[in-house]
Amino acid sequence: MAQTPLVSGTGVTLGDLVGTWSRVDDGGSTTPFPQEIEFFADRTYCAVGDGVRRPVWDEASFDVLRDGSVRIRTADDRGVTYSASLTGGLLTLSAGDDRVTFRRVPSRPADR
């Protein structure tokens, strides 16, 4: 059964996340968020850091919860739930004082 997209730019579906995203803003957070992350339809992800510090998300699993939030298994095997907002091509995930925004990377090289 297809998931119905949430309205008002808040919350995401699995289909919304699948693809590659590039970090555009980390809100000044001290958390080492990945430079780029790719979400797969099988609910796994692979991320790359900036080469200086291991990103808090490296590669593991994630799930989209019924309310449109995203639960990500982190590099230290914890699970953290992030509220999610998708506006245009920008995905913002936030939990507590941490907030990170990614821009969708086009799948076709000519669109990059």
Secondary structure, 3 states (H helix, E strand, C coil): CCCCCCCCCECCCHHHHCEEEEEEECCCCCCCCCCEEEECCCCEEEEECCCCCCCCCCEEEEEECCCCCEEEECCCCCEEEEEEEEECCEEEEEECCEEEEEEEECCCHHHC
